[in-house]
Amino acid sequence: MVDIDLPPKSGSIPVIFSSESQPTRYDMSACAESEPFALQVLGDSMEPEFPNGVIVIIEPTGAVEDGTFVVAFHEDGVILRRLRSVEDDWRLEALNPAYPEIPISGMEQIRGRVVQRAGRRRKERKSYV
C-alpha cells in the first residue's frame, strides 16, 4: 500500500449540474481548497460502479493509494478513474474495459478522491472512506 498526500488545488474545473450536453465551467477559486465538492459523472467509462448521471462527492485533500477512485485533470477537463500502481508507475484506469489506461507523470494531476456516491434511494448511496 502506498499513501500519497494530495496537494490542495484551486482553479476552474468542469462541474456538471445541467441537462445540456455541454459541460458548464465553474470557477472554484472562491471555495476553500479543502472543501469537498460534487461532480456529475458523464458517460459509461466507470460503469457499473458509477453510472452515467450519478453525483459523486470529492474530497480534495487526504491520502490516496492503489485502487482509490480519484478525479484527475486530463486534457481540458477532469475525469473520474481508479488510481493504479503498476511497476513504480501510476495509471488512471476506467472500469469499462473499452477505455484505455492513462499513464500519469505525477500526483499533481490528481484533484481529489471520491468519498461518496450520491443517490436518491438509500441503496444507491455508497461511501468510499
Kinemage of the C-alpha trace (Angstrom):
@kinemage 1
@onewidth
@group {chain A} dominant
@subgroup {mainchain}
@vectorlist {calphas} color= white
{ca met a 1} P 0.000 0.000 0.000
{ca val a 2} L 1.300 3.422 -0.938
{ca asp a 3} L -0.131 6.590 0.590
{ca ile a 4} L 0.216 9.846 -1.294
{ca asp a 5} L -0.773 13.187 0.150
{ca leu a 6} L -2.916 15.162 -2.252
{ca pro a 7} L -1.897 18.796 -2.581
{ca pro a 8} L -4.851 21.192 -2.398
{ca lys a 9} L -5.689 22.573 -5.830
{ca ser a 10} L -7.723 25.528 -6.962
{ca gly a 11} L -8.824 26.828 -10.292
{ca ser a 12} L -11.514 26.292 -12.832
{ca ile a 13} L -12.856 22.768 -13.340
{ca pro a 14} L -15.959 21.456 -15.064
{ca val a 15} L -18.764 20.804 -12.586
{ca ile a 16} L -21.818 19.405 -14.316
{ca phe a 17} L -25.278 20.262 -12.991
{ca ser a 18} L -27.235 20.960 -16.171
{ca ser a 19} L -29.224 18.838 -18.582
{ca glu a 20} L -27.307 20.296 -21.512
{ca ser a 21} L -24.772 18.115 -23.261
{ca gln a 22} L -22.004 20.698 -22.869
{ca pro a 23} L -20.186 20.886 -19.517
{ca thr a 24} L -20.572 24.076 -17.541
{ca arg a 25} L -17.344 25.502 -16.137
{ca tyr a 26} L -17.464 26.997 -12.662
{ca asp a 27} L -14.703 28.976 -11.009
{ca met a 28} L -13.729 27.065 -7.874
{ca ser a 29} L -11.321 29.747 -6.602
{ca ala a 30} L -13.993 31.142 -4.247
{ca cys a 31} L -14.220 27.778 -2.456
{ca ala a 32} L -11.834 26.765 0.283
{ca glu a 33} L -9.175 24.475 -1.178
{ca ser a 34} L -10.001 21.773 1.357
{ca glu a 35} L -13.783 21.929 0.836
{ca pro a 36} L -15.483 18.839 -0.625
{ca phe a 37} L -17.332 19.378 -3.904
{ca ala a 38} L -19.738 17.430 -6.124
{ca leu a 39} L -19.413 16.324 -9.735
{ca gln a 40} L -21.859 14.558 -12.018
{ca val a 41} L -20.477 11.555 -13.887
{ca leu a 42} L -20.923 11.757 -17.656
{ca gly a 43} L -20.519 8.704 -19.866
{ca asp a 44} L -20.037 4.994 -19.287
{ca ser a 45} L -16.295 4.764 -18.602
{ca met a 46} L -16.805 3.948 -14.907
{ca glu a 47} L -19.869 1.700 -15.139
{ca pro a 48} L -21.215 -0.266 -13.354
{ca glu a 49} L -19.894 1.356 -10.140
{ca phe a 50} L -20.551 4.935 -11.306
{ca pro a 51} L -23.356 5.010 -13.891
{ca asn a 52} L -23.939 7.947 -16.211
{ca gly a 53} L -25.583 10.830 -14.353
{ca val a 54} L -24.673 9.814 -10.799
{ca ile a 55} L -23.336 12.510 -8.451
{ca val a 56} L -20.050 11.874 -6.613
{ca ile a 57} L -18.626 13.788 -3.658
{ca ile a 58} L -14.924 14.620 -3.973
{ca glu a 59} L -12.550 15.247 -1.057
{ca pro a 60} L -9.720 17.442 -2.401
{ca thr a 61} L -7.269 16.671 0.417
{ca gly a 62} L -6.143 13.465 2.055
{ca ala a 63} L -4.276 10.345 1.034
{ca val a 64} L -4.783 8.059 -1.943
{ca glu a 65} L -3.479 4.579 -2.617
{ca asp a 66} L -3.616 1.929 -5.291
{ca gly a 67} L -7.293 1.292 -6.057
{ca thr a 68} L -8.640 4.664 -4.871
{ca phe a 69} L -11.270 6.305 -7.083
{ca val a 70} L -9.940 9.752 -7.980
{ca val a 71} L -10.788 12.805 -10.041
{ca ala a 72} L -7.821 13.955 -12.117
{ca phe a 73} L -7.027 16.711 -14.568
{ca his a 74} L -6.828 15.319 -18.105
{ca glu a 75} L -6.584 17.399 -21.272
{ca asp a 76} L -9.216 20.181 -20.981
{ca gly a 77} L -11.222 18.837 -18.041
{ca val a 78} L -11.362 16.311 -15.254
{ca ile a 79} L -12.037 12.588 -15.332
{ca leu a 80} L -13.084 10.010 -12.773
{ca arg a 81} L -10.863 6.920 -12.714
{ca arg a 82} L -9.374 4.295 -10.405
{ca leu a 83} L -5.749 5.026 -9.488
{ca arg a 84} L -3.475 2.039 -10.127
{ca ser a 85} L 0.176 1.419 -9.299
{ca val a 86} L 1.944 -0.650 -11.962
{ca glu a 87} L 5.681 -1.300 -11.557
{ca asp a 88} L 6.555 2.060 -9.964
{ca asp a 89} L 4.287 3.943 -12.384
{ca trp a 90} L 0.831 5.406 -11.746
{ca arg a 91} L -2.085 4.979 -14.123
{ca leu a 92} L -5.721 6.028 -14.284
{ca glu a 93} L -7.920 3.024 -15.046
{ca ala a 94} L -11.519 3.023 -16.290
{ca leu a 95} L -13.793 0.259 -15.003
{ca asn a 96} L -15.208 -0.177 -18.501
{ca pro a 97} L -12.573 -2.146 -20.468
{ca ala a 98} L -13.473 -0.240 -23.650
{ca tyr a 99} L -11.466 2.740 -22.324
{ca pro a 100} L -7.633 2.740 -22.235
{ca glu a 101} L -5.480 3.256 -19.156
{ca ile a 102} L -3.969 6.712 -18.866
{ca pro a 103} L -0.399 6.952 -17.541
{ca ile a 104} L 0.242 9.947 -15.293
{ca ser a 105} L 3.572 11.558 -14.603
{ca gly a 106} L 2.837 12.585 -11.031
{ca met a 107} L 0.249 13.158 -8.373
{ca glu a 108} L -0.146 16.836 -9.309
{ca gln a 109} L -2.828 15.737 -11.812
{ca ile a 110} L -4.999 14.342 -9.003
{ca arg a 111} L -7.712 16.808 -7.944
{ca gly a 112} L -9.239 14.685 -5.177
{ca arg a 113} L -10.632 11.325 -4.165
{ca val a 114} L -14.192 10.061 -4.319
{ca val a 115} L -15.620 9.763 -0.811
{ca gln a 116} L -19.285 9.185 -1.618
{ca arg a 117} L -21.632 8.250 -4.426
{ca ala a 118} L -24.922 10.079 -4.012
{ca gly a 119} L -28.301 8.641 -4.885
{ca arg a 120} L -31.981 9.296 -4.445
{ca arg a 121} L -32.524 5.941 -2.783
{ca arg a 122} L -30.532 4.653 0.158
{ca lys a 123} L -29.412 1.556 -1.755
{ca glu a 124} L -27.872 3.806 -4.456
{ca arg a 125} L -25.662 5.661 -1.957
{ca lys a 126} L -22.199 4.386 -1.128
{ca ser a 127} L -19.261 5.617 0.935
{ca tyr a 128} L -15.649 5.093 -0.165
{ca val a 129} L -13.899 6.180 3.032
